[in-house]
Amino acid sequence: MCFYYSLIETAKLNGLNPYAYLKWLFEKAPLLKNEDSLESLTPWKCNPEDVNKSMLPGA
């Protein structure tokens, strides 16, 4: 439970909508090829435009 709280608060600190970030994260994580790619999904490394696009209808 603490993991999710930390992830949400870190998303907020990085200017991301927490709901949009989690939606984007849960869509992208299964597509990773290896564990080294996990860092690209952290709130401080992800592209905010990509996160926001996940909230568009049909995305």
Secondary structure as GFF3:
##gff-version 3
##sequence-region A 1 59
A	DSSP	alpha_helix	2	13	.	.	.	ID=ss1
A	DSSP	alpha_helix	18	28	.	.	.	ID=ss2
A	DSSP	three_ten_helix	29	31	.	.	.	ID=ss3
A	DSSP	three_ten_helix	35	41	.	.	.	ID=ss4
A	DSSP	alpha_helix	48	53	.	.	.	ID=ss5
###
